[in-house]
């Protein structure tokens, strides 16, 4: 594969008070092969080469740009197990509040 070949690109993670999010940009030729009217299962998005830790869910289709996959997972999700860890969740919520909630 040449270095100029299209590749999957990953955004930085961003969050609100309940979830963390990221978007994944697929090469347009790859995106053309995907279903247009439903979300992808984890095995489907992993099967096309998307690589990320556990717990992420494809939650929306961005109709203007269907080559951009939108993912989210609950705050405090353990990236190894994909399950919410109450202590990680507490820390993530505290972090969010300290950065974004006015006092």
HELIX and SHEET records of a PDB file:
HELIX    1   1 UNK A   28  UNK A   31  1                                   4    
HELIX    2   2 UNK A   42  UNK A   47  1                                   6    
HELIX    3   3 UNK A   63  UNK A   65  5                                   3    
HELIX    4   4 UNK A   86  UNK A  100  1                                  15    
SHEET    1   A 3 UNK A   9  UNK A  10  0                                        
SHEET    2   A 3 UNK A  19  UNK A  25 -1                                        
SHEET    3   A 3 UNK A  14  UNK A  15 -1                                        
SHEET    1   B 4 UNK A   9  UNK A  10  0                                        
SHEET    2   B 4 UNK A  19  UNK A  25 -1                                        
SHEET    3   B 4 UNK A  68  UNK A  74 -1                                        
SHEET    4   B 4 UNK A  57  UNK A  61 -1                                        
END                                                                             
